[in-house]
Amino acid sequence: MYGFAQIALALATFLSTTAASPLRKSGNFSVVQKLNTQFVRSGPAAYARAFKKFNKPMPHDLAVATGNDGSVTASPEDAYDSEYLCPVSIDGQTLALDFDTGSADLWVFSTSLPSSEQKGHTLFDPSKSTNWKALSGYKWNITYGDGSGASGTVGTDVVTVGGTSVSGQAVEIATKVSSAFVSDTANDGLLGLAFSSINTVTPKAQHTFFDTAKSSLSSPVFTADLKHRQLPGTYDFGTIDSSKYTGTITYIDVDTANGFWEFTGSGYAVGSGSFVSSSIDAIADTGTTLIYVPDAVVTAYYKQVSGASYDSSQGGYTFPCSATLPNLTLGIGSYHAVVPGQYINYSPASGSKCFGGVQSDSGIGFSIYGDVFLKSQFVIFDGSSTPRLGFAAK
Ligand SMILES: Cc1noc(C)c1CN(C)Cc1cc2n(n1)CCN(c1cc(N)ncn1)C2
């Protein structure tokens, strides 16, 4: 029987003979370089790499020449895809922001908040930013459709999203936030992607990140490829990645009068039912979780779900969690966008009932095609001189 010592000696001997023999001790040596003929030289690209390496904003012309395009992950904030959060760097300080095509303010949790409202959030500290420029006397105050909101002061800084970097971007510092935001500790603020006309900064409305970046993008577009309860999706700026969708893209005109990505839907179908043509005034809103549509659509939908009913205690339609939900088709021009039924089981409500991802738009004034819809599609937000929306299956 071998003792510990013998085993240890045997192991040491084994290792010493099989370990890679150390470099032969010798004098100096030289390595012959081999040119990488695969590498396509580009002066601008080399120049641009220097700015990106040191997180410095690129001169506009260089950004245009090298394509200041970028892609950023959009991660579900919770198990129900209530919102999607993206890493955004402000002068090197990275926060998780909710990209919201339904509003136009870029605002962040900050060190200027009362400490009771800071807990659990990543805070932007302007005093630590070398590029921060306060806008003296400028203020902002936003209230969202669900009654939540925030307010504070304003400055400009270098903002980077994925590979897209801009300087002089208005960053709205929160000095007050509502309780819904305080308790949503994964969320460090919002990055508005609606039209700058509805930015709330006074005395002078500020540009959204997309508007600031637009002229330095290869194409004045951004796309949303949100996912259902799985790996993160992406927002891309400046390009349309054809690997992210199938079939063709259907474009539809946008009415920017209200500052939203607003369009007229062409109708709906429930499950395998026939398509009902009807004009639906709707906005594409990544900052809203659910689908809010006219009562006719809601009634038709839940009529096909046994056990579904309007539950006033929940403030919406619920159904047995065991229900098999029909798909909902929403018409975009001649394109029929299909929302899988399983996407419409939003979350458990109470007991064995679940809360529907399709609810009434009554009282809103327009329909909202929120995340439950948008995550079933590849969506192009085209900010060209005639803004339009594009939709494709994926
Ligand atoms: C958790 C959780 N669950 O669902 C949400 C949302 C959260 C986040 N949480 C409660 C805080 C919160 C509240 C809002 N947001 N985040 C995002 C902006 N809001 C919008 C945007 C817009 N375009 N339209 C309407 N409201 C309201």
PDBQT file of the ligand as one rigid body, heavy atoms in Angstrom, charges set to zero:
ROOT
HETATM    1  C1  LIG A 401     -41.992  46.797 -12.892  1.00  0.00    +0.000 C 
HETATM    2  C2  LIG A 401     -42.798  47.306 -14.027  1.00  0.00    +0.000 A 
HETATM    3  N1  LIG A 401     -43.806  46.674 -14.594  1.00  0.00    +0.000 NA
HETATM    4  O1  LIG A 401     -44.289  47.390 -15.640  1.00  0.00    +0.000 OA
HETATM    5  C3  LIG A 401     -43.576  48.515 -15.716  1.00  0.00    +0.000 A 
HETATM    6  C4  LIG A 401     -43.755  49.590 -16.755  1.00  0.00    +0.000 C 
HETATM    7  C5  LIG A 401     -42.645  48.498 -14.704  1.00  0.00    +0.000 A 
HETATM    8  C6  LIG A 401     -41.641  49.531 -14.420  1.00  0.00    +0.000 C 
HETATM    9  N2  LIG A 401     -41.954  50.343 -13.271  1.00  0.00    +0.000 N 
HETATM   10  C7  LIG A 401     -43.236  50.109 -12.609  1.00  0.00    +0.000 C 
HETATM   11  C8  LIG A 401     -41.691  51.775 -13.384  1.00  0.00    +0.000 C 
HETATM   12  C9  LIG A 401     -42.196  52.332 -14.650  1.00  0.00    +0.000 A 
HETATM   13  C10 LIG A 401     -43.360  53.007 -14.887  1.00  0.00    +0.000 A 
HETATM   14  C11 LIG A 401     -43.284  53.396 -16.183  1.00  0.00    +0.000 A 
HETATM   15  N3  LIG A 401     -42.126  52.961 -16.660  1.00  0.00    +0.000 N 
HETATM   16  N4  LIG A 401     -41.460  52.281 -15.727  1.00  0.00    +0.000 NA
HETATM   17  C12 LIG A 401     -41.665  53.223 -17.986  1.00  0.00    +0.000 C 
HETATM   18  C13 LIG A 401     -42.272  54.441 -18.489  1.00  0.00    +0.000 C 
HETATM   19  N5  LIG A 401     -43.702  54.376 -18.314  1.00  0.00    +0.000 N 
HETATM   20  C14 LIG A 401     -44.506  54.474 -19.397  1.00  0.00    +0.000 A 
HETATM   21  C15 LIG A 401     -43.957  54.663 -20.654  1.00  0.00    +0.000 A 
HETATM   22  C16 LIG A 401     -44.819  54.733 -21.735  1.00  0.00    +0.000 A 
HETATM   23  N6  LIG A 401     -44.368  54.913 -23.005  1.00  0.00    +0.000 N 
HETATM   24  N7  LIG A 401     -46.142  54.589 -21.564  1.00  0.00    +0.000 NA
HETATM   25  C17 LIG A 401     -46.619  54.413 -20.314  1.00  0.00    +0.000 A 
HETATM   26  N8  LIG A 401     -45.829  54.342 -19.222  1.00  0.00    +0.000 NA
HETATM   27  C18 LIG A 401     -44.222  54.185 -16.977  1.00  0.00    +0.000 C 
ENDROOT
TORSDOF 0
